[in-house]
Amino acid sequence: MMTRLEQLSRELVDVVVNLGYPSELGELMAQNLGTESTVERMIQYLLHVQPATAEEMVDEMLAICDERDKWVQKKKNEYYNRKVNEWINR
């Protein structure tokens, strides 16, 4: 049975192919995006914007990855800040 991420990755590849690009591009994008929410965002972008070039698609993928990485870093910082405050307040 396929996971939700695998299903979304397959859907992303299908969308990329339907836009006239090779499946390998969709597979690479799905690998780089790596999470259900980011793959879903990419699919929605492709369906609604239908970018004219592969460069536009890759730029959006990189922007989504950058946002994801910033969010992860923010959560890490919040966690460690909370731990330091707990230690200080003991």
PyMOL Python script that loads the backbone (N, CA, C, O; Angstrom):
from pymol import cmd

cmd.read_pdbstr("""\
ATOM      1  N   MET A   1       0.832  -1.183   0.000  1.00  0.00           N
ATOM      2  CA  MET A   1       0.000   0.000   0.000  1.00  0.00           C
ATOM      3  C   MET A   1       0.881   1.254   0.000  1.00  0.00           C
ATOM      4  O   MET A   1       1.887   1.318   0.707  1.00  0.00           O
ATOM      5  N   MET A   2       0.490   2.239  -0.797  1.00  0.00           N
ATOM      6  CA  MET A   2       1.270   3.462  -0.935  1.00  0.00           C
ATOM      7  C   MET A   2       0.980   4.444   0.199  1.00  0.00           C
ATOM      8  O   MET A   2      -0.152   4.567   0.665  1.00  0.00           O
ATOM      9  N   THR A   3       2.027   5.133   0.625  1.00  0.00           N
ATOM     10  CA  THR A   3       1.842   6.186   1.623  1.00  0.00           C
ATOM     11  C   THR A   3       1.247   7.412   0.933  1.00  0.00           C
ATOM     12  O   THR A   3       1.215   7.496  -0.295  1.00  0.00           O
ATOM     13  N   ARG A   4       0.781   8.349   1.736  1.00  0.00           N
ATOM     14  CA  ARG A   4       0.215   9.598   1.200  1.00  0.00           C
ATOM     15  C   ARG A   4       1.286  10.357   0.418  1.00  0.00           C
ATOM     16  O   ARG A   4       0.997  10.919  -0.638  1.00  0.00           O
ATOM     17  N   LEU A   5       2.515  10.378   0.926  1.00  0.00           N
ATOM     18  CA  LEU A   5       3.602  11.067   0.232  1.00  0.00           C
ATOM     19  C   LEU A   5       3.878  10.419  -1.122  1.00  0.00           C
ATOM     20  O   LEU A   5       4.101  11.115  -2.112  1.00  0.00           O
ATOM     21  N   GLU A   6       3.864   9.106  -1.164  1.00  0.00           N
ATOM     22  CA  GLU A   6       4.085   8.408  -2.444  1.00  0.00           C
ATOM     23  C   GLU A   6       2.970   8.717  -3.435  1.00  0.00           C
ATOM     24  O   GLU A   6       3.231   8.909  -4.623  1.00  0.00           O
ATOM     25  N   GLN A   7       1.739   8.768  -2.961  1.00  0.00           N
ATOM     26  CA  GLN A   7       0.610   9.107  -3.832  1.00  0.00           C
ATOM     27  C   GLN A   7       0.744  10.517  -4.378  1.00  0.00           C
ATOM     28  O   GLN A   7       0.553  10.755  -5.571  1.00  0.00           O
ATOM     29  N   LEU A   8       1.075  11.452  -3.491  1.00  0.00           N
ATOM     30  CA  LEU A   8       1.240  12.835  -3.931  1.00  0.00           C
ATOM     31  C   LEU A   8       2.420  12.981  -4.886  1.00  0.00           C
ATOM     32  O   LEU A   8       2.350  13.747  -5.847  1.00  0.00           O
ATOM     33  N   SER A   9       3.498  12.254  -4.626  1.00  0.00           N
ATOM     34  CA  SER A   9       4.663  12.299  -5.509  1.00  0.00           C
ATOM     35  C   SER A   9       4.306  11.792  -6.896  1.00  0.00           C
ATOM     36  O   SER A   9       4.720  12.368  -7.902  1.00  0.00           O
ATOM     37  N   ARG A  10       3.542  10.721  -6.944  1.00  0.00           N
ATOM     38  CA  ARG A  10       3.092  10.193  -8.235  1.00  0.00           C
ATOM     39  C   ARG A  10       2.201  11.209  -8.949  1.00  0.00           C
ATOM     40  O   ARG A  10       2.299  11.393 -10.163  1.00  0.00           O
ATOM     41  N   GLU A  11       1.335  11.863  -8.181  1.00  0.00           N
ATOM     42  CA  GLU A  11       0.464  12.885  -8.767  1.00  0.00           C
ATOM     43  C   GLU A  11       1.284  14.053  -9.307  1.00  0.00           C
ATOM     44  O   GLU A  11       0.984  14.584 -10.376  1.00  0.00           O
ATOM     45  N   LEU A  12       2.322  14.451  -8.567  1.00  0.00           N
ATOM     46  CA  LEU A  12       3.194  15.528  -9.033  1.00  0.00           C
ATOM     47  C   LEU A  12       3.860  15.147 -10.351  1.00  0.00           C
ATOM     48  O   LEU A  12       3.913  15.955 -11.278  1.00  0.00           O
ATOM     49  N   VAL A  13       4.361  13.937 -10.435  1.00  0.00           N
ATOM     50  CA  VAL A  13       4.990  13.470 -11.675  1.00  0.00           C
ATOM     51  C   VAL A  13       3.974  13.517 -12.815  1.00  0.00           C
ATOM     52  O   VAL A  13       4.304  13.961 -13.915  1.00  0.00           O
ATOM     53  N   ASP A  14       2.753  13.067 -12.568  1.00  0.00           N
ATOM     54  CA  ASP A  14       1.710  13.092 -13.607  1.00  0.00           C
ATOM     55  C   ASP A  14       1.421  14.512 -14.081  1.00  0.00           C
ATOM     56  O   ASP A  14       1.262  14.749 -15.278  1.00  0.00           O
ATOM     57  N   VAL A  15       1.355  15.455 -13.145  1.00  0.00           N
ATOM     58  CA  VAL A  15       1.092  16.849 -13.508  1.00  0.00           C
ATOM     59  C   VAL A  15       2.234  17.394 -14.361  1.00  0.00           C
ATOM     60  O   VAL A  15       1.999  18.066 -15.366  1.00  0.00           O
ATOM     61  N   VAL A  16       3.459  17.104 -13.961  1.00  0.00           N
ATOM     62  CA  VAL A  16       4.630  17.574 -14.716  1.00  0.00           C
ATOM     63  C   VAL A  16       4.611  16.994 -16.129  1.00  0.00           C
ATOM     64  O   VAL A  16       4.868  17.710 -17.096  1.00  0.00           O
ATOM     65  N   VAL A  17       4.312  15.719 -16.251  1.00  0.00           N
ATOM     66  CA  VAL A  17       4.256  15.072 -17.569  1.00  0.00           C
ATOM     67  C   VAL A  17       3.131  15.683 -18.406  1.00  0.00           C
ATOM     68  O   VAL A  17       3.307  15.919 -19.602  1.00  0.00           O
ATOM     69  N   ASN A  18       1.982  15.940 -17.789  1.00  0.00           N
ATOM     70  CA  ASN A  18       0.861  16.549 -18.511  1.00  0.00           C
ATOM     71  C   ASN A  18       1.182  17.961 -18.986  1.00  0.00           C
ATOM     72  O   ASN A  18       0.584  18.441 -19.950  1.00  0.00           O
ATOM     73  N   LEU A  19       2.113  18.624 -18.325  1.00  0.00           N
ATOM     74  CA  LEU A  19       2.552  19.951 -18.775  1.00  0.00           C
ATOM     75  C   LEU A  19       3.606  19.859 -19.877  1.00  0.00           C
ATOM     76  O   LEU A  19       4.052  20.878 -20.405  1.00  0.00           O
ATOM     77  N   GLY A  20       3.999  18.633 -20.220  1.00  0.00           N
ATOM     78  CA  GLY A  20       4.920  18.441 -21.340  1.00  0.00           C
ATOM     79  C   GLY A  20       6.377  18.264 -20.959  1.00  0.00           C
ATOM     80  O   GLY A  20       7.259  18.396 -21.807  1.00  0.00           O
ATOM     81  N   TYR A  21       6.638  17.968 -19.708  1.00  0.00           N
ATOM     82  CA  TYR A  21       8.016  17.803 -19.257  1.00  0.00           C
ATOM     83  C   TYR A  21       8.276  16.345 -18.899  1.00  0.00           C
ATOM     84  O   TYR A  21       7.332  15.591 -18.666  1.00  0.00           O
ATOM     85  N   PRO A  22       9.540  15.938 -18.850  1.00  0.00           N
ATOM     86  CA  PRO A  22       9.865  14.535 -18.552  1.00  0.00           C
ATOM     87  C   PRO A  22       9.507  14.156 -17.108  1.00  0.00           C
ATOM     88  O   PRO A  22       9.558  14.988 -16.203  1.00  0.00           O
ATOM     89  N   SER A  23       9.153  12.911 -16.920  1.00  0.00           N
ATOM     90  CA  SER A  23       8.787  12.421 -15.593  1.00  0.00           C
ATOM     91  C   SER A  23       9.931  12.562 -14.606  1.00  0.00           C
ATOM     92  O   SER A  23       9.700  12.726 -13.408  1.00  0.00           O
ATOM     93  N   GLU A  24      11.165  12.498 -15.097  1.00  0.00           N
ATOM     94  CA  GLU A  24      12.329  12.632 -14.218  1.00  0.00           C
ATOM     95  C   GLU A  24      12.325  13.984 -13.495  1.00  0.00           C
ATOM     96  O   GLU A  24      12.752  14.072 -12.344  1.00  0.00           O
ATOM     97  N   LEU A  25      11.850  15.024 -14.158  1.00  0.00           N
ATOM     98  CA  LEU A  25      11.780  16.338 -13.524  1.00  0.00           C
ATOM     99  C   LEU A  25      10.808  16.287 -12.344  1.00  0.00           C
ATOM    100  O   LEU A  25      11.109  16.801 -11.267  1.00  0.00           O
ATOM    101  N   GLY A  26       9.667  15.678 -12.543  1.00  0.00           N
ATOM    102  CA  GLY A  26       8.697  15.545 -11.459  1.00  0.00           C
ATOM    103  C   GLY A  26       9.230  14.700 -10.319  1.00  0.00           C
ATOM    104  O   GLY A  26       9.008  15.015  -9.150  1.00  0.00           O
ATOM    105  N   GLU A  27       9.935  13.621 -10.655  1.00  0.00           N
ATOM    106  CA  GLU A  27      10.508  12.758  -9.620  1.00  0.00           C
ATOM    107  C   GLU A  27      11.549  13.503  -8.791  1.00  0.00           C
ATOM    108  O   GLU A  27      11.582  13.379  -7.566  1.00  0.00           O
ATOM    109  N   LEU A  28      12.400  14.278  -9.465  1.00  0.00           N
ATOM    110  CA  LEU A  28      13.418  15.056  -8.749  1.00  0.00           C
ATOM    111  C   LEU A  28      12.774  16.120  -7.863  1.00  0.00           C
ATOM    112  O   LEU A  28      13.224  16.357  -6.742  1.00  0.00           O
ATOM    113  N   MET A  29      11.719  16.759  -8.370  1.00  0.00           N
ATOM    114  CA  MET A  29      11.037  17.766  -7.559  1.00  0.00           C
ATOM    115  C   MET A  29      10.414  17.116  -6.326  1.00  0.00           C
ATOM    116  O   MET A  29      10.518  17.652  -5.222  1.00  0.00           O
ATOM    117  N   ALA A  30       9.770  15.970  -6.508  1.00  0.00           N
ATOM    118  CA  ALA A  30       9.140  15.278  -5.378  1.00  0.00           C
ATOM    119  C   ALA A  30      10.184  14.887  -4.331  1.00  0.00           C
ATOM    120  O   ALA A  30       9.942  15.024  -3.132  1.00  0.00           O
ATOM    121  N   GLN A  31      11.331  14.407  -4.778  1.00  0.00           N
ATOM    122  CA  GLN A  31      12.408  14.038  -3.848  1.00  0.00           C
ATOM    123  C   GLN A  31      12.888  15.246  -3.063  1.00  0.00           C
ATOM    124  O   GLN A  31      13.080  15.163  -1.850  1.00  0.00           O
ATOM    125  N   ASN A  32      13.082  16.368  -3.743  1.00  0.00           N
ATOM    126  CA  ASN A  32      13.586  17.563  -3.081  1.00  0.00           C
ATOM    127  C   ASN A  32      12.563  18.174  -2.144  1.00  0.00           C
ATOM    128  O   ASN A  32      12.924  18.688  -1.085  1.00  0.00           O
ATOM    129  N   LEU A  33      11.298  18.125  -2.514  1.00  0.00           N
ATOM    130  CA  LEU A  33      10.258  18.694  -1.662  1.00  0.00           C
ATOM    131  C   LEU A  33      10.118  17.872  -0.391  1.00  0.00           C
ATOM    132  O   LEU A  33      10.118  18.419   0.712  1.00  0.00           O
ATOM    133  N   GLY A  34       9.998  16.555  -0.546  1.00  0.00           N
ATOM    134  CA  GLY A  34      10.137  15.640   0.572  1.00  0.00           C
ATOM    135  C   GLY A  34       9.024  15.490   1.591  1.00  0.00           C
ATOM    136  O   GLY A  34       9.048  14.533   2.364  1.00  0.00           O
ATOM    137  N   THR A  35       8.047  16.388   1.631  1.00  0.00           N
ATOM    138  CA  THR A  35       6.956  16.240   2.596  1.00  0.00           C
ATOM    139  C   THR A  35       5.614  16.342   1.875  1.00  0.00           C
ATOM    140  O   THR A  35       5.513  16.887   0.776  1.00  0.00           O
ATOM    141  N   GLU A  36       4.593  15.804   2.526  1.00  0.00           N
ATOM    142  CA  GLU A  36       3.257  15.840   1.926  1.00  0.00           C
ATOM    143  C   GLU A  36       2.821  17.266   1.624  1.00  0.00           C
ATOM    144  O   GLU A  36       2.333  17.560   0.533  1.00  0.00           O
ATOM    145  N   SER A  37       2.999  18.147   2.599  1.00  0.00           N
ATOM    146  CA  SER A  37       2.502  19.515   2.431  1.00  0.00           C
ATOM    147  C   SER A  37       3.242  20.263   1.324  1.00  0.00           C
ATOM    148  O   SER A  37       2.628  21.027   0.580  1.00  0.00           O
ATOM    149  N   THR A  38       4.552  20.052   1.205  1.00  0.00           N
ATOM    150  CA  THR A  38       5.292  20.765   0.173  1.00  0.00           C
ATOM    151  C   THR A  38       4.991  20.207  -1.218  1.00  0.00           C
ATOM    152  O   THR A  38       4.899  20.967  -2.181  1.00  0.00           O
ATOM    153  N   VAL A  39       4.840  18.900  -1.329  1.00  0.00           N
ATOM    154  CA  VAL A  39       4.484  18.305  -2.627  1.00  0.00           C
ATOM    155  C   VAL A  39       3.086  18.772  -3.029  1.00  0.00           C
ATOM    156  O   VAL A  39       2.835  19.072  -4.196  1.00  0.00           O
ATOM    157  N   GLU A  40       2.183  18.830  -2.055  1.00  0.00           N
ATOM    158  CA  GLU A  40       0.824  19.294  -2.332  1.00  0.00           C
ATOM    159  C   GLU A  40       0.831  20.748  -2.801  1.00  0.00           C
ATOM    160  O   GLU A  40       0.124  21.101  -3.745  1.00  0.00           O
ATOM    161  N   ARG A  41       1.628  21.587  -2.145  1.00  0.00           N
ATOM    162  CA  ARG A  41       1.736  22.990  -2.579  1.00  0.00           C
ATOM    163  C   ARG A  41       2.249  23.094  -4.007  1.00  0.00           C
ATOM    164  O   ARG A  41       1.770  23.916  -4.788  1.00  0.00           O
ATOM    165  N   MET A  42       3.230  22.253  -4.344  1.00  0.00           N
ATOM    166  CA  MET A  42       3.793  22.290  -5.689  1.00  0.00           C
ATOM    167  C   MET A  42       2.752  21.868  -6.714  1.00  0.00           C
ATOM    168  O   MET A  42       2.646  22.473  -7.781  1.00  0.00           O
ATOM    169  N   ILE A  43       1.996  20.848  -6.399  1.00  0.00           N
ATOM    170  CA  ILE A  43       0.944  20.388  -7.311  1.00  0.00           C
ATOM    171  C   ILE A  43      -0.051  21.512  -7.550  1.00  0.00           C
ATOM    172  O   ILE A  43      -0.419  21.784  -8.693  1.00  0.00           O
ATOM    173  N   GLN A  44      -0.490  22.167  -6.478  1.00  0.00           N
ATOM    174  CA  GLN A  44      -1.462  23.259  -6.609  1.00  0.00           C
ATOM    175  C   GLN A  44      -0.894  24.401  -7.452  1.00  0.00           C
ATOM    176  O   GLN A  44      -1.596  24.978  -8.283  1.00  0.00           O
ATOM    177  N   TYR A  45       0.371  24.716  -7.233  1.00  0.00           N
ATOM    178  CA  TYR A  45       1.023  25.757  -8.030  1.00  0.00           C
ATOM    179  C   TYR A  45       1.008  25.387  -9.510  1.00  0.00           C
ATOM    180  O   TYR A  45       0.638  26.203 -10.354  1.00  0.00           O
ATOM    181  N   LEU A  46       1.408  24.166  -9.820  1.00  0.00           N
ATOM    182  CA  LEU A  46       1.480  23.743 -11.213  1.00  0.00           C
ATOM    183  C   LEU A  46       0.100  23.746 -11.870  1.00  0.00           C
ATOM    184  O   LEU A  46      -0.037  24.149 -13.025  1.00  0.00           O
ATOM    185  N   LEU A  47      -0.914  23.301 -11.143  1.00  0.00           N
ATOM    186  CA  LEU A  47      -2.260  23.247 -11.710  1.00  0.00           C
ATOM    187  C   LEU A  47      -2.849  24.635 -11.939  1.00  0.00           C
ATOM    188  O   LEU A  47      -3.543  24.862 -12.930  1.00  0.00           O
ATOM    189  N   HIS A  48      -2.574  25.558 -11.027  1.00  0.00           N
ATOM    190  CA  HIS A  48      -3.186  26.881 -11.134  1.00  0.00           C
ATOM    191  C   HIS A  48      -2.390  27.852 -11.993  1.00  0.00           C
ATOM    192  O   HIS A  48      -2.972  28.648 -12.729  1.00  0.00           O
ATOM    193  N   VAL A  49      -1.069  27.795 -11.906  1.00  0.00           N
ATOM    194  CA  VAL A  49      -0.234  28.742 -12.646  1.00  0.00           C
ATOM    195  C   VAL A  49       0.125  28.208 -14.027  1.00  0.00           C
ATOM    196  O   VAL A  49       0.208  28.972 -14.988  1.00  0.00           O
ATOM    197  N   GLN A  50       0.335  26.915 -14.127  1.00  0.00           N
ATOM    198  CA  GLN A  50       0.800  26.274 -15.354  1.00  0.00           C
ATOM    199  C   GLN A  50       1.981  27.045 -15.949  1.00  0.00           C
ATOM    200  O   GLN A  50       1.867  27.653 -17.013  1.00  0.00           O
ATOM    201  N   PRO A  51       3.113  27.010 -15.248  1.00  0.00           N
ATOM    202  CA  PRO A  51       4.285  27.784 -15.683  1.00  0.00           C
ATOM    203  C   PRO A  51       4.736  27.408 -17.088  1.00  0.00           C
ATOM    204  O   PRO A  51       4.589  26.270 -17.536  1.00  0.00           O
ATOM    205  N   ALA A  52       5.285  28.402 -17.757  1.00  0.00           N
ATOM    206  CA  ALA A  52       5.678  28.236 -19.158  1.00  0.00           C
ATOM    207  C   ALA A  52       7.001  27.516 -19.341  1.00  0.00           C
ATOM    208  O   ALA A  52       7.263  26.958 -20.407  1.00  0.00           O
ATOM    209  N   THR A  53       7.842  27.524 -18.307  1.00  0.00           N
ATOM    210  CA  THR A  53       9.163  26.904 -18.448  1.00  0.00           C
ATOM    211  C   THR A  53       9.481  26.021 -17.249  1.00  0.00           C
ATOM    212  O   THR A  53       8.900  26.161 -16.173  1.00  0.00           O
ATOM    213  N   ALA A  54      10.415  25.116 -17.469  1.00  0.00           N
ATOM    214  CA  ALA A  54      10.889  24.258 -16.383  1.00  0.00           C
ATOM    215  C   ALA A  54      11.603  25.096 -15.326  1.00  0.00           C
ATOM    216  O   ALA A  54      11.562  24.770 -14.140  1.00  0.00           O
ATOM    217  N   GLU A  55      12.255  26.173 -15.754  1.00  0.00           N
ATOM    218  CA  GLU A  55      12.959  27.043 -14.813  1.00  0.00           C
ATOM    219  C   GLU A  55      11.989  27.655 -13.807  1.00  0.00           C
ATOM    220  O   GLU A  55      12.298  27.750 -12.619  1.00  0.00           O
ATOM    221  N   GLU A  56      10.807  28.072 -14.288  1.00  0.00           N
ATOM    222  CA  GLU A  56       9.798  28.630 -13.389  1.00  0.00           C
ATOM    223  C   GLU A  56       9.346  27.585 -12.370  1.00  0.00           C
ATOM    224  O   GLU A  56       9.161  27.894 -11.193  1.00  0.00           O
ATOM    225  N   MET A  57       9.171  26.355 -12.828  1.00  0.00           N
ATOM    226  CA  MET A  57       8.760  25.288 -11.924  1.00  0.00           C
ATOM    227  C   MET A  57       9.829  25.044 -10.862  1.00  0.00           C
ATOM    228  O   MET A  57       9.517  24.910  -9.679  1.00  0.00           O
ATOM    229  N   VAL A  58      11.072  24.988 -11.282  1.00  0.00           N
ATOM    230  CA  VAL A  58      12.165  24.732 -10.349  1.00  0.00           C
ATOM    231  C   VAL A  58      12.328  25.907  -9.385  1.00  0.00           C
ATOM    232  O   VAL A  58      12.600  25.699  -8.203  1.00  0.00           O
ATOM    233  N   ASP A  59      12.168  27.136  -9.873  1.00  0.00           N
ATOM    234  CA  ASP A  59      12.241  28.301  -8.980  1.00  0.00           C
ATOM    235  C   ASP A  59      11.182  28.212  -7.883  1.00  0.00           C
ATOM    236  O   ASP A  59      11.469  28.494  -6.720  1.00  0.00           O
ATOM    237  N   GLU A  60       9.969  27.824  -8.245  1.00  0.00           N
ATOM    238  CA  GLU A  60       8.901  27.691  -7.248  1.00  0.00           C
ATOM    239  C   GLU A  60       9.220  26.560  -6.274  1.00  0.00           C
ATOM    240  O   GLU A  60       8.997  26.692  -5.071  1.00  0.00           O
ATOM    241  N   MET A  61       9.740  25.454  -6.792  1.00  0.00           N
ATOM    242  CA  MET A  61      10.114  24.341  -5.916  1.00  0.00           C
ATOM    243  C   MET A  61      11.162  24.798  -4.902  1.00  0.00           C
ATOM    244  O   MET A  61      11.070  24.468  -3.720  1.00  0.00           O
ATOM    245  N   LEU A  62      12.154  25.555  -5.362  1.00  0.00           N
ATOM    246  CA  LEU A  62      13.200  26.044  -4.465  1.00  0.00           C
ATOM    247  C   LEU A  62      12.631  27.013  -3.432  1.00  0.00           C
ATOM    248  O   LEU A  62      13.051  27.005  -2.275  1.00  0.00           O
ATOM    249  N   ALA A  63      11.686  27.839  -3.841  1.00  0.00           N
ATOM    250  CA  ALA A  63      11.049  28.770  -2.901  1.00  0.00           C
ATOM    251  C   ALA A  63      10.271  28.000  -1.832  1.00  0.00           C
ATOM    252  O   ALA A  63      10.322  28.350  -0.653  1.00  0.00           O
ATOM    253  N   ILE A  64       9.560  26.965  -2.239  1.00  0.00           N
ATOM    254  CA  ILE A  64       8.808  26.143  -1.290  1.00  0.00           C
ATOM    255  C   ILE A  64       9.776  25.449  -0.326  1.00  0.00           C
ATOM    256  O   ILE A  64       9.526  25.399   0.879  1.00  0.00           O
ATOM    257  N   CYS A  65      10.868  24.918  -0.853  1.00  0.00           N
ATOM    258  CA  CYS A  65      11.877  24.260   0.000  1.00  0.00           C
ATOM    259  C   CYS A  65      12.487  25.253   0.976  1.00  0.00           C
ATOM    260  O   CYS A  65      12.716  24.922   2.139  1.00  0.00           O
ATOM    261  N   ASP A  66      12.750  26.465   0.510  1.00  0.00           N
ATOM    262  CA  ASP A  66      13.323  27.489   1.370  1.00  0.00           C
ATOM    263  C   ASP A  66      12.365  27.838   2.514  1.00  0.00           C
ATOM    264  O   ASP A  66      12.789  27.968   3.662  1.00  0.00           O
ATOM    265  N   GLU A  67      11.090  27.987   2.202  1.00  0.00           N
ATOM    266  CA  GLU A  67      10.091  28.260   3.241  1.00  0.00           C
ATOM    267  C   GLU A  67      10.024  27.110   4.250  1.00  0.00           C
ATOM    268  O   GLU A  67       9.948  27.335   5.458  1.00  0.00           O
ATOM    269  N   ARG A  68      10.054  25.884   3.740  1.00  0.00           N
ATOM    270  CA  ARG A  68      10.028  24.713   4.625  1.00  0.00           C
ATOM    271  C   ARG A  68      11.239  24.712   5.546  1.00  0.00           C
ATOM    272  O   ARG A  68      11.109  24.469   6.745  1.00  0.00           O
ATOM    273  N   ASP A  69      12.414  24.984   4.990  1.00  0.00           N
ATOM    274  CA  ASP A  69      13.640  24.982   5.785  1.00  0.00           C
ATOM    275  C   ASP A  69      13.614  26.081   6.845  1.00  0.00           C
ATOM    276  O   ASP A  69      14.065  25.864   7.970  1.00  0.00           O
ATOM    277  N   LYS A  70      13.093  27.252   6.499  1.00  0.00           N
ATOM    278  CA  LYS A  70      12.977  28.335   7.478  1.00  0.00           C
ATOM    279  C   LYS A  70      12.011  27.948   8.596  1.00  0.00           C
ATOM    280  O   LYS A  70      12.267  28.242   9.764  1.00  0.00           O
ATOM    281  N   TRP A  71      10.916  27.296   8.250  1.00  0.00           N
ATOM    282  CA  TRP A  71       9.945  26.868   9.256  1.00  0.00           C
ATOM    283  C   TRP A  71      10.582  25.854  10.202  1.00  0.00           C
ATOM    284  O   TRP A  71      10.408  25.943  11.417  1.00  0.00           O
ATOM    285  N   VAL A  72      11.315  24.893   9.652  1.00  0.00           N
ATOM    286  CA  VAL A  72      11.987  23.878  10.473  1.00  0.00           C
ATOM    287  C   VAL A  72      12.987  24.551  11.404  1.00  0.00           C
ATOM    288  O   VAL A  72      13.056  24.214  12.586  1.00  0.00           O
ATOM    289  N   GLN A  73      13.761  25.497  10.884  1.00  0.00           N
ATOM    290  CA  GLN A  73      14.746  26.192  11.705  1.00  0.00           C
ATOM    291  C   GLN A  73      14.060  26.988  12.810  1.00  0.00           C
ATOM    292  O   GLN A  73      14.547  27.027  13.940  1.00  0.00           O
ATOM    293  N   LYS A  74      12.941  27.618  12.495  1.00  0.00           N
ATOM    294  CA  LYS A  74      12.186  28.381  13.492  1.00  0.00           C
ATOM    295  C   LYS A  74      11.723  27.456  14.617  1.00  0.00           C
ATOM    296  O   LYS A  74      11.846  27.797  15.794  1.00  0.00           O
ATOM    297  N   LYS A  75      11.191  26.283  14.256  1.00  0.00           N
ATOM    298  CA  LYS A  75      10.724  25.333  15.270  1.00  0.00           C
ATOM    299  C   LYS A  75      11.877  24.826  16.132  1.00  0.00           C
ATOM    300  O   LYS A  75      11.718  24.659  17.341  1.00  0.00           O
ATOM    301  N   LYS A  76      13.027  24.582  15.524  1.00  0.00           N
ATOM    302  CA  LYS A  76      14.202  24.165  16.297  1.00  0.00           C
ATOM    303  C   LYS A  76      14.613  25.259  17.273  1.00  0.00           C
ATOM    304  O   LYS A  76      14.892  24.990  18.441  1.00  0.00           O
ATOM    305  N   ASN A  77      14.646  26.495  16.784  1.00  0.00           N
ATOM    306  CA  ASN A  77      15.029  27.618  17.649  1.00  0.00           C
ATOM    307  C   ASN A  77      14.053  27.773  18.809  1.00  0.00           C
ATOM    308  O   ASN A  77      14.472  28.009  19.943  1.00  0.00           O
ATOM    309  N   GLU A  78      12.771  27.645  18.540  1.00  0.00           N
ATOM    310  CA  GLU A  78      11.768  27.746  19.603  1.00  0.00           C
ATOM    311  C   GLU A  78      11.966  26.642  20.641  1.00  0.00           C
ATOM    312  O   GLU A  78      11.879  26.888  21.844  1.00  0.00           O
ATOM    313  N   TYR A  79      12.230  25.437  20.170  1.00  0.00           N
ATOM    314  CA  TYR A  79      12.438  24.302  21.067  1.00  0.00           C
ATOM    315  C   TYR A  79      13.642  24.555  21.986  1.00  0.00           C
ATOM    316  O   TYR A  79      13.543  24.426  23.206  1.00  0.00           O
ATOM    317  N   TYR A  80      14.767  24.913  21.384  1.00  0.00           N
ATOM    318  CA  TYR A  80      15.975  25.113  22.185  1.00  0.00           C
ATOM    319  C   TYR A  80      15.856  26.331  23.092  1.00  0.00           C
ATOM    320  O   TYR A  80      16.384  26.331  24.204  1.00  0.00           O
ATOM    321  N   ASN A  81      15.180  27.347  22.635  1.00  0.00           N
ATOM    322  CA  ASN A  81      14.953  28.519  23.476  1.00  0.00           C
ATOM    323  C   ASN A  81      14.107  28.131  24.689  1.00  0.00           C
ATOM    324  O   ASN A  81      14.386  28.573  25.804  1.00  0.00           O
ATOM    325  N   ARG A  82      13.089  27.319  24.483  1.00  0.00           N
ATOM    326  CA  ARG A  82      12.245  26.844  25.573  1.00  0.00           C
ATOM    327  C   ARG A  82      13.062  26.017  26.562  1.00  0.00           C
ATOM    328  O   ARG A  82      12.915  26.170  27.775  1.00  0.00           O
ATOM    329  N   LYS A  83      13.927  25.137  26.041  1.00  0.00           N
ATOM    330  CA  LYS A  83      14.765  24.316  26.916  1.00  0.00           C
ATOM    331  C   LYS A  83      15.731  25.164  27.745  1.00  0.00           C
ATOM    332  O   LYS A  83      15.927  24.899  28.931  1.00  0.00           O
ATOM    333  N   VAL A  84      16.331  26.176  27.129  1.00  0.00           N
ATOM    334  CA  VAL A  84      17.243  27.051  27.844  1.00  0.00           C
ATOM    335  C   VAL A  84      16.477  27.816  28.930  1.00  0.00           C
ATOM    336  O   VAL A  84      16.964  27.954  30.052  1.00  0.00           O
ATOM    337  N   ASN A  85      15.299  28.304  28.601  1.00  0.00           N
ATOM    338  CA  ASN A  85      14.492  29.026  29.591  1.00  0.00           C
ATOM    339  C   ASN A  85      14.087  28.124  30.738  1.00  0.00           C
ATOM    340  O   ASN A  85      14.075  28.560  31.889  1.00  0.00           O
ATOM    341  N   GLU A  86      13.757  26.881  30.450  1.00  0.00           N
ATOM    342  CA  GLU A  86      13.430  25.915  31.507  1.00  0.00           C
ATOM    343  C   GLU A  86      14.634  25.703  32.421  1.00  0.00           C
ATOM    344  O   GLU A  86      14.499  25.654  33.644  1.00  0.00           O
ATOM    345  N   TRP A  87      15.799  25.579  31.817  1.00  0.00           N
ATOM    346  CA  TRP A  87      17.025  25.371  32.595  1.00  0.00           C
ATOM    347  C   TRP A  87      17.324  26.594  33.473  1.00  0.00           C
ATOM    348  O   TRP A  87      17.691  26.458  34.640  1.00  0.00           O
ATOM    349  N   ILE A  88      17.160  27.783  32.893  1.00  0.00           N
ATOM    350  CA  ILE A  88      17.418  29.029  33.640  1.00  0.00           C
ATOM    351  C   ILE A  88      16.438  29.181  34.804  1.00  0.00           C
ATOM    352  O   ILE A  88      16.816  29.646  35.879  1.00  0.00           O
ATOM    353  N   ASN A  89      15.204  28.796  34.594  1.00  0.00           N
ATOM    354  CA  ASN A  89      14.169  29.004  35.604  1.00  0.00           C
ATOM    355  C   ASN A  89      14.122  27.909  36.678  1.00  0.00           C
ATOM    356  O   ASN A  89      13.257  27.955  37.552  1.00  0.00           O
ATOM    357  N   ARG A  90      15.011  26.950  36.635  1.00  0.00           N
ATOM    358  CA  ARG A  90      15.040  25.904  37.664  1.00  0.00           C
ATOM    359  C   ARG A  90      15.520  26.414  38.972  1.00  0.00           C
ATOM    360  O   ARG A  90      15.601  25.656  39.939  1.00  0.00           O
TER     361      ARG A  90
END
""", "prot")
cmd.dss("prot")
cmd.show_as("cartoon", "prot")
cmd.util.cbc("prot")
cmd.orient("prot")
